[in-house]
Amino acid sequence: MALKDAIPADMRDTVLITGCNRGLGLEFVRQYAQAGWRVFATCRNPEQAIALNRIASASQKHVTVHRLDIANRKQIKEVVSAIGDTPIDLLLNNAGIDGQRNAQFGATDEARWLEAFRVNAVAQMKMMEALIDSVARSKKRMIVCLGSKMASMSENNSGSSYVYRSTKAALNAIVRSAAIDLRPKDIAVVVMHPGWVKTDMGGVNAQIDAPDSVRRLRELIDKVTLADSGKFLNLDGTLITW
Ligand SMILES: NC(=O)c1ccc[n+]([C@@H]2O[C@H](COP(=O)([O-])OP(=O)(O)OC[C@H]3O[C@@H](n4cnc5c(N)ncnc54)[C@H](OP(=O)(O)O)[C@@H]3O)[C@@H](O)[C@H]2O)c1
């Protein structure tokens, strides 16, 4: 038995991650499981999540897989009920979509734009609202949302990508407000840019691979304190300007 398997269940830090079927979400599950965390891994279609199910099967039940489309309120309730009174140290709002890749001026698609708002902004908030009691009863009390440098107004020097930029900017606004509103509960809420990562979303030309991005994000998450709440953090820990 590996040393991490011997950690008693009630001594494990606990993370709930959205969008664990592939990309950064899957890699977060792999690394947090490896580090001995209790992982609630959520994804839209557990039956098809082959790599994720493999990690869960090898985990001595420390990784469990739960069906969750974050835009589906009923499924959010079911996940909350599956968690019960388990404290959630870290809510990792990872799931996201590009909506309409490189949406250009004159070619934006309203339906896809609204769907991207639902997933990248509204659903992120609904996850926080639903999980707040579980996070509040934990030791670490942390909410991390995966955002993007593309949402920065001041760093936008190339235009286009209206759908992704605006929906991730909405997420930033949500994180700022939640950081203020949840401070009395000692809950830190931050948004992090994972770098330009080789996933289905980032594409093959991206700069770093998912294991590297997640390793660095986890190191950064380890350092976050309540004093950082409301920050827009780059992978290297520096602030990204709004
Ligand atoms: N890759 C980059 O360079 C980059 C840069 C900046 C920010 N980010 C952010 O990092 C996060 C992860 O990105 P990624 O590169 O891993 O993307 P990805 O490879 O496209 O994976 C996205 C994941 O989100 C899930 N998802 C999408 N809509 C969902 C919904 N409604 N409910 C639940 N899950 C949903 C997908 O599930 P299915 O498998 O079922 O489709 C998939 O598992 C995103 O928020 C993204 O915006 C990525």
The ligand as a Gaussian input file, in Angstrom:
#p B3LYP/6-31G(d) Opt

LIG

0 1
 N       -6.244000      25.589000     -22.030000
 C       -5.931000      26.873000     -21.898000
 O       -4.971000      27.378000     -22.531000
 C       -6.704000      27.755000     -20.947000
 C       -6.278000      29.092000     -20.797000
 C       -6.975000      29.929000     -19.924000
 C       -8.043000      29.429000     -19.197000
 N       -8.447000      28.128000     -19.359000
 C       -9.593000      27.675000     -18.559000
 O       -9.262000      26.491000     -17.867000
 C      -10.433000      25.669000     -17.692000
 C      -10.150000      24.259000     -18.213000
 O       -9.788000      24.388000     -19.575000
 P       -9.250000      23.167000     -20.468000
 O       -8.179000      23.724000     -21.299000
 O       -9.022000      21.966000     -19.631000
 O      -10.545000      22.943000     -21.405000
 P      -11.048000      21.637000     -22.178000
 O       -9.910000      20.776000     -22.516000
 O      -11.925000      22.162000     -23.272000
 O      -11.959000      20.910000     -21.074000
 C      -13.096000      21.559000     -20.603000
 C      -13.784000      20.677000     -19.591000
 O      -14.938000      21.399000     -19.120000
 C      -16.050000      20.525000     -19.201000
 N      -17.313000      21.257000     -19.380000
 C      -17.672000      22.107000     -20.363000
 N      -18.929000      22.544000     -20.150000
 C      -19.344000      21.956000     -18.999000
 C      -20.555000      22.000000     -18.271000
 N      -21.607000      22.721000     -18.663000
 N      -20.630000      21.286000     -17.114000
 C      -19.588000      20.535000     -16.694000
 N      -18.435000      20.421000     -17.365000
 C      -18.321000      21.137000     -18.504000
 C      -15.767000      19.619000     -20.392000
 O      -16.578000      18.477000     -20.283000
 P      -16.813000      17.430000     -21.514000
 O      -15.558000      16.621000     -21.581000
 O      -18.014000      16.687000     -21.099000
 O      -17.028000      18.258000     -22.747000
 C      -14.281000      19.365000     -20.188000
 O      -14.085000      18.326000     -19.257000
 C      -11.551000      26.392000     -18.444000
 O      -12.323000      27.138000     -17.562000
 C      -10.798000      27.296000     -19.417000
 O      -11.556000      28.423000     -19.793000
 C       -7.796000      27.288000     -20.209000

